[in-house]
Amino acid sequence: MKTFSRWMPIIGGAVAGGIIALVVASSSNSSQTVTRTVTTAAQQAALPASFSKSSGMTVNQIYKSTSPGVVDIVVTSQSQNPSLNFFGGNGNGGTQKTQGEGAGVVYNSKGDILTDEHVVSGATSVKVNFRDGKSYPATVVGTDPSTDVGVIHVNAPSSELHPIPFANSDSAQVGDPVVAIGSPFSLPETTTTGIVSQTGRSITAPNNYTIPNAIQTDAAINPGNSGGPLLDASGHVLGLNDQIETNNSTAQGQGSSSGVGFAIPSNTVASIAGRIISGESIKHAYVGVLLASTSAGGAEIAQVQPGTPAASAGLKAHDLITAINGKAITSTDQFIATVDNYVPGQTVTMTVSRGGQSQQITVHLGTRPAATPSGG
C-alpha cells in the first residue's frame, strides 16, 4: 500500500461510497516486522485541561496504575504472499515468516489477555512481553472477526498479572479525557493522551461487517497500538484501540496517525471476550441487507441479498426501516447497533415505510456468514 486515505485499520480495505458494506448481523519479503494495527490520532501539545485532581487521575497516575496490565504482543505467522503484507512492502514470493506487533490488556488473574482479532489472526506463535521485561509464550483462546476481539492466554505467575477494570463505554461523552498505552512502531509502554472526539461511530471489522458504537479519539495511536487500551480518567478500559482514518504513511508504507482514531467499545469487548473465555462459539444474528450509508428518519435498504432472512421476509430495496420490535430506528448506525442486541434464531418485527405506507414485516434472524459476500 502507498498513501492511506479514509479507513486504514485492520487488514486494509475500506467502506466507501454511498453504501455501507453491511449484511447486517448482530450480537458485530522476507521476514519483515510489521505492526499488526493502527489506531488513533495526533498527540495533544499539552495535557488536556480535563485531567486534573478534581476530575480524575493525572496521566502519570493512570500510567503507573495501569501499565503493569498492558502487554506487548509479538506474533509470528506464515505469509503466503509477502508482497501483500499487513502494512505494505515488496517481496519475492513464497511462504515466509512474518512478525507483527501489537498490544493487549490483562483481563483476569487466570492469564487471559484481550487484544484485537487482527493482531493474532493467522498466528503460528504468540509471545507476551510484560512491563518488567519478562516474556511468556501465549496461546490463542479464540477470536471474533465480526467485532475484532481476540483472547489469548499466558501461563504466567499471578505476580505478573494485573487486570485492568473495564469502564461502561455507553457512558463515554465527547470531550472526556483519555489515555492510550501501546507499542507504536515497536516502542512498548508508549503513553499518549487526548479526548473522546465522538461516540457511536461505525467501523469496519476484519471480515468486512460493521462494528457499531466505536469510540473516536484524537489520542496519538499508530501501528503497534492495536489491542492496547484506551483508558478513561479513572484508569479504566474504555475500549481497545483498533484503527485510524489517515492519508499519511511512513517511508515503509505504514499508515500513521492523522488525529482520527477508533477504539472498539469496552462493552462489546467484555461481552465477546466473556463468551470466548467460557468456550462459547461466537455467532451473530444476520439480516442480509446492504444499507444506504445515510438516510433520513430510519435505515434505508440499498440492496437485499438473495437467500437471506431479509429476502425470505419480503424486505425490498428502498424500504425504510423505522423501528425494530417497537424500538425507533432513526439512522443506519442505530439499526446496526439494535440488530446487534439479538441472536440467531430470534424473530423480530420491523416497521417498514414502503411507498409512503407503513407496514410490519417479521424477520427470522439467521446466522451471519464468515464474511460479507463480495464485500457486502
C-alpha positions as CSV (number, residue, x, y, z in Angstrom):
1,M,0.0,0.0,0.0
2,K,1.1,3.5,-0.6
3,T,-0.7,6.5,0.8
4,F,-3.6,5.6,3.0
5,S,-6.9,7.5,2.8
6,R,-10.1,7.0,4.6
7,W,-10.2,4.0,6.8
8,M,-6.8,2.4,7.5
9,P,-7.4,-0.3,10.0
10,I,-7.1,-3.8,10.5
11,I,-6.3,-5.5,7.2
12,G,-6.7,-2.6,4.9
13,G,-9.7,-2.0,2.7
14,A,-12.5,0.4,3.2
15,V,-16.1,1.1,3.3
16,A,-16.6,3.9,0.9
17,G,-19.2,5.4,-1.4
18,G,-22.9,5.6,-0.8
19,I,-23.5,2.1,0.6
20,I,-22.3,0.6,3.8
21,A,-20.9,-2.9,3.1
22,L,-23.1,-4.5,5.7
23,V,-25.0,-7.7,5.6
24,V,-26.4,-6.8,8.9
25,A,-26.0,-9.1,11.7
26,S,-25.6,-8.8,15.3
27,S,-24.6,-9.5,18.9
28,S,-20.8,-7.5,15.4
29,N,9.5,-10.5,1.7
30,S,11.3,-11.7,3.7
31,S,11.0,-11.7,7.5
32,Q,9.8,-8.1,7.8
33,T,8.5,-6.9,11.1
34,V,5.1,-5.3,10.6
35,T,2.8,-3.8,13.1
36,R,-0.5,-5.5,13.5
37,T,-2.6,-2.5,13.9
38,V,-3.2,1.1,14.0
39,T,-5.2,3.4,16.0
40,T,-5.7,6.9,17.0
41,A,-4.5,10.3,16.4
42,A,-2.3,13.3,17.0
43,Q,-0.9,13.8,20.5
44,Q,-2.0,16.8,22.4
45,A,0.6,19.5,22.6
46,A,-0.3,19.9,26.3
47,L,-2.0,18.0,28.9
48,P,-5.8,18.2,28.4
49,A,-7.3,20.6,30.9
50,S,-9.8,18.0,31.9
51,F,-7.1,15.9,33.5
52,S,-6.9,17.4,37.0
53,K,-7.2,16.2,40.6
54,S,-10.8,17.3,40.6
55,S,-11.9,15.3,37.6
56,G,-9.7,12.2,37.7
57,M,-6.2,10.9,37.9
58,T,-3.3,12.6,36.2
59,V,-1.8,10.9,33.2
60,N,1.2,9.9,35.3
61,Q,-1.1,8.3,37.9
62,I,-3.1,6.5,35.2
63,Y,0.2,5.1,33.6
64,K,1.6,3.9,37.0
65,S,-1.7,2.2,37.9
66,T,-2.5,0.6,34.6
67,S,0.8,-0.1,32.7
68,P,1.5,-3.3,34.6
69,G,-1.7,-4.6,33.0
70,V,-0.7,-3.6,29.4
71,V,1.4,-6.1,27.5
72,D,3.4,-6.1,24.3
73,I,2.4,-8.9,21.9
74,V,4.7,-10.3,19.3
75,V,3.1,-12.5,16.7
76,T,4.8,-14.8,14.2
77,S,2.8,-16.0,11.2
78,Q,3.4,-17.6,7.8
79,S,3.0,-15.2,4.9
80,Q,1.9,-16.8,1.6
81,N,2.3,-13.6,-0.3
82,P,4.9,-11.2,1.3
83,S,4.3,-8.6,-1.3
84,L,0.9,-8.1,0.2
85,N,1.9,-7.9,3.9
86,F,-0.1,-6.1,6.5
87,F,1.1,-2.6,6.0
88,G,2.6,-2.9,2.5
89,G,6.0,-3.8,1.2
90,N,7.6,-5.7,-1.6
91,G,8.5,-9.4,-1.5
92,N,9.9,-12.1,-3.7
93,G,7.1,-14.5,-3.4
94,G,6.8,-17.8,-1.5
95,T,5.9,-18.6,2.1
96,Q,8.0,-16.8,4.7
97,K,7.8,-15.9,8.3
98,T,6.4,-12.6,9.2
99,Q,6.4,-10.9,12.6
100,G,3.8,-8.5,13.8
101,E,3.4,-6.5,17.0
102,G,0.5,-5.2,18.9
103,A,-0.6,-4.7,22.5
104,G,-3.1,-6.2,24.9
105,V,-4.8,-5.9,28.2
106,V,-4.7,-8.3,31.1
107,Y,-8.3,-9.3,31.7
108,N,-8.1,-11.5,34.7
109,S,-5.8,-13.2,37.2
110,K,-6.1,-16.5,35.3
111,G,-3.9,-15.3,32.5
112,D,-6.5,-14.2,29.9
113,I,-5.4,-11.2,27.8
114,L,-7.6,-9.3,25.4
115,T,-6.4,-7.8,22.2
116,D,-7.7,-7.2,18.6
117,E,-8.5,-10.2,16.5
118,H,-6.4,-8.8,13.7
119,V,-3.3,-8.7,16.0
120,V,-3.3,-12.5,16.4
121,S,-5.0,-13.5,13.1
122,G,-3.1,-16.4,11.4
123,A,-0.6,-16.6,14.3
124,T,1.7,-19.6,14.4
125,S,3.2,-18.4,17.7
126,V,2.5,-15.6,20.1
127,K,4.8,-14.1,22.7
128,V,3.7,-11.7,25.5
129,N,6.1,-9.2,27.0
130,F,5.3,-7.7,30.3
131,R,6.5,-4.2,31.6
132,D,9.1,-5.7,33.8
133,G,10.8,-7.3,30.8
134,K,9.6,-10.9,31.4
135,S,8.2,-12.8,28.5
136,Y,5.9,-15.8,28.2
137,P,4.5,-17.8,25.2
138,A,0.8,-17.4,24.7
139,T,-1.9,-19.4,23.0
140,V,-4.9,-18.0,21.2
141,V,-8.1,-18.9,23.1
142,G,-10.5,-17.6,20.4
143,T,-11.3,-14.6,18.2
144,D,-14.3,-12.9,16.7
145,P,-13.6,-11.2,13.4
146,S,-17.0,-9.5,13.4
147,T,-16.1,-7.4,16.4
148,D,-12.3,-7.6,16.0
149,V,-11.9,-9.1,19.5
150,G,-9.3,-11.7,20.4
151,V,-8.4,-13.5,23.6
152,I,-5.0,-15.1,24.3
153,H,-3.8,-16.9,27.4
154,V,-0.4,-17.0,29.2
155,N,0.7,-19.3,31.9
156,A,2.4,-16.6,34.0
157,P,2.6,-16.3,37.7
158,S,0.0,-14.2,39.4
159,S,2.6,-11.6,40.3
160,E,2.8,-10.7,36.6
161,L,-1.0,-10.5,36.1
162,H,-2.5,-7.1,36.9
163,P,-6.1,-6.9,35.4
164,I,-7.4,-3.5,34.4
165,P,-11.0,-2.7,35.3
166,F,-13.4,-2.1,32.3
167,A,-15.5,1.1,32.1
168,N,-19.0,1.3,30.8
169,S,-18.4,2.6,27.2
170,D,-22.0,3.7,27.0
171,S,-21.1,6.5,29.4
172,A,-18.4,8.0,27.3
173,Q,-19.0,11.6,26.3
174,V,-17.5,13.9,23.8
175,G,-14.6,15.8,25.4
176,D,-13.8,13.2,28.1
177,P,-10.1,12.8,28.6
178,V,-8.5,9.5,27.5
179,V,-5.1,7.9,27.7
180,A,-3.7,5.3,25.2
181,I,-1.0,2.8,26.0
182,G,0.6,0.5,23.4
183,S,3.6,-0.4,21.3
184,P,3.6,2.1,18.3
185,F,6.5,1.3,15.9
186,S,7.9,-1.3,18.4
187,L,8.1,1.2,21.3
188,P,6.2,-0.7,24.1
189,E,4.6,1.3,27.0
190,T,4.2,4.4,24.9
191,T,1.6,6.6,26.5
192,T,-0.4,9.3,24.7
193,T,-3.3,11.5,25.7
194,G,-6.4,13.0,24.0
195,I,-10.1,13.2,24.3
196,V,-13.2,11.3,23.2
197,S,-13.8,13.0,19.8
198,Q,-17.1,11.4,19.2
199,T,-19.1,8.3,20.2
200,G,-21.4,5.9,18.3
201,R,-19.1,5.6,15.2
202,S,-19.3,2.6,12.9
203,I,-16.1,1.0,11.7
204,T,-15.3,-2.0,9.5
205,A,-14.4,-5.3,11.0
206,P,-11.7,-7.6,9.5
207,N,-14.4,-9.7,7.9
208,N,-16.0,-6.5,6.4
209,Y,-19.0,-6.4,8.6
210,T,-19.7,-3.3,10.7
211,I,-18.7,-2.7,14.3
212,P,-21.2,-0.2,15.9
213,N,-20.7,2.2,18.8
214,A,-16.9,2.7,18.2
215,I,-15.3,5.5,20.2
216,Q,-13.5,8.1,18.1
217,T,-10.4,9.7,19.7
218,D,-7.5,12.0,18.9
219,A,-5.0,10.4,21.2
220,A,-1.9,9.6,19.2
221,I,-2.0,5.9,18.2
222,N,-0.1,4.3,15.4
223,P,0.9,0.8,14.1
224,G,1.5,-1.3,17.1
225,N,-1.1,0.3,19.3
226,S,-3.7,-2.2,18.1
227,G,-5.3,-4.1,21.0
228,G,-3.9,-1.7,23.6
229,P,-6.3,0.1,25.9
230,L,-8.0,3.4,25.6
231,L,-8.3,4.4,29.2
232,D,-10.7,6.9,30.9
233,A,-9.7,9.4,33.6
234,S,-10.2,6.7,36.2
235,G,-7.7,4.4,34.5
236,H,-10.5,2.0,33.3
237,V,-10.5,0.5,29.9
238,L,-13.0,2.4,27.7
239,G,-12.1,0.4,24.6
240,L,-9.4,-1.4,22.6
241,N,-7.6,0.7,20.1
242,D,-8.3,-0.6,16.6
243,Q,-7.9,1.6,13.6
244,I,-7.3,5.0,12.1
245,E,-8.5,7.2,9.3
246,T,-5.5,8.6,7.6
247,N,-3.9,9.9,4.5
248,N,-0.4,9.7,6.0
249,S,2.1,6.9,5.6
250,T,5.7,6.2,6.7
251,A,8.7,5.6,4.5
252,Q,7.9,1.9,4.9
253,G,4.4,2.3,3.8
254,Q,2.7,2.0,7.2
255,G,-0.3,4.2,7.9
256,S,0.3,6.8,10.6
257,S,-1.8,9.0,12.9
258,S,-3.7,11.9,11.4
259,G,-5.7,12.6,14.5
260,V,-8.7,10.4,13.8
261,G,-8.7,7.0,15.5
262,F,-11.2,4.5,16.7
263,A,-11.5,2.0,19.6
264,I,-13.8,-1.0,19.9
265,P,-16.1,-0.1,22.8
266,S,-15.4,-1.8,26.1
267,N,-18.9,-3.1,26.5
268,T,-18.6,-5.0,23.2
269,V,-15.1,-6.2,24.1
270,A,-16.1,-7.5,27.5
271,S,-19.2,-9.2,26.2
272,I,-17.5,-11.0,23.4
273,A,-14.4,-11.9,25.5
274,G,-16.5,-13.4,28.2
275,R,-18.2,-15.6,25.7
276,I,-14.9,-16.7,24.2
277,I,-13.4,-17.5,27.6
278,S,-16.4,-19.6,28.6
279,G,-15.9,-21.7,25.5
280,E,-18.9,-20.4,23.6
281,S,-18.8,-20.3,19.8
282,I,-19.5,-16.7,18.8
283,K,-22.3,-16.4,16.3
284,H,-24.0,-13.2,15.2
285,A,-27.6,-12.6,14.1
286,Y,-28.0,-11.9,10.4
287,V,-30.5,-9.9,8.3
288,G,-28.9,-9.9,4.9
289,V,-29.2,-6.3,3.6
290,L,-26.9,-3.6,2.3
291,L,-27.8,-0.3,3.8
292,A,-27.5,3.2,2.4
293,S,-24.7,5.0,4.3
294,T,-27.1,7.8,5.3
295,S,-30.8,8.1,5.3
296,A,-33.4,10.4,7.0
297,G,-35.8,9.0,9.5
298,G,-34.6,5.4,9.6
299,A,-32.3,2.9,7.9
300,E,-32.8,2.6,4.1
301,I,-32.2,-0.7,2.4
302,A,-30.0,-0.3,-0.7
303,Q,-30.0,-4.0,-1.6
304,V,-31.4,-7.3,-0.3
305,Q,-29.0,-10.2,-0.5
306,P,-30.7,-13.3,-2.1
307,G,-31.3,-16.3,0.0
308,T,-31.1,-14.3,3.2
309,P,-33.6,-13.8,6.1
310,A,-34.3,-10.3,4.6
311,A,-35.2,-11.9,1.3
312,S,-37.4,-14.6,2.9
313,A,-39.2,-11.9,4.9
314,G,-40.0,-9.9,1.8
315,L,-37.9,-6.8,2.6
316,K,-37.0,-4.8,-0.5
317,A,-34.6,-2.2,-1.8
318,H,-35.6,1.3,-0.8
319,D,-37.6,0.1,2.2
320,L,-37.0,2.5,5.1
321,I,-36.8,0.6,8.4
322,T,-38.2,2.9,11.2
323,A,-38.5,0.5,14.1
324,I,-37.5,-3.0,15.4
325,N,-39.8,-4.6,17.9
326,G,-41.2,-1.2,18.6
327,K,-37.8,0.5,19.2
328,A,-37.5,3.5,17.0
329,I,-34.7,3.4,14.4
330,T,-33.6,6.8,13.2
331,S,-30.3,6.0,11.4
332,T,-28.3,3.3,9.7
333,D,-25.9,3.2,12.7
334,Q,-28.8,2.7,15.1
335,F,-30.2,-0.1,13.0
336,I,-26.8,-1.9,13.1
337,A,-26.5,-1.4,16.9
338,T,-30.1,-2.6,17.5
339,V,-29.8,-5.8,15.5
340,D,-26.5,-6.4,17.4
341,N,-28.6,-6.9,20.5
342,Y,-30.3,-10.1,19.1
343,V,-29.0,-13.6,18.4
344,P,-29.5,-16.0,15.6
345,G,-32.9,-17.8,15.6
346,Q,-34.8,-14.9,17.2
347,T,-37.7,-13.3,15.4
348,V,-38.1,-9.6,15.2
349,T,-40.8,-7.3,13.8
350,M,-39.6,-4.5,11.6
351,T,-41.7,-1.4,11.0
352,V,-41.0,-0.5,7.3
353,S,-42.1,2.5,5.3
354,R,-42.6,1.5,1.7
355,G,-44.1,3.8,-0.9
356,G,-45.4,6.1,1.8
357,Q,-47.2,3.2,3.5
358,S,-46.1,1.8,6.9
359,Q,-46.2,-2.0,7.4
360,Q,-45.0,-4.6,9.8
361,I,-42.6,-7.3,8.5
362,T,-41.5,-10.3,10.6
363,V,-37.9,-11.3,10.1
364,H,-36.4,-14.6,11.4
365,L,-32.8,-13.8,12.1
366,G,-30.2,-16.1,10.6
367,T,-26.5,-16.7,11.4
368,R,-24.0,-14.3,10.0
369,P,-21.7,-15.9,7.3
370,A,-18.0,-15.7,8.0
371,A,-17.6,-12.7,5.7
372,T,-19.7,-10.4,3.6
373,P,-20.2,-11.8,0.1
374,S,-18.0,-9.6,-2.2
375,G,-17.6,-7.1,0.5
376,G,-21.3,-6.7,1.1
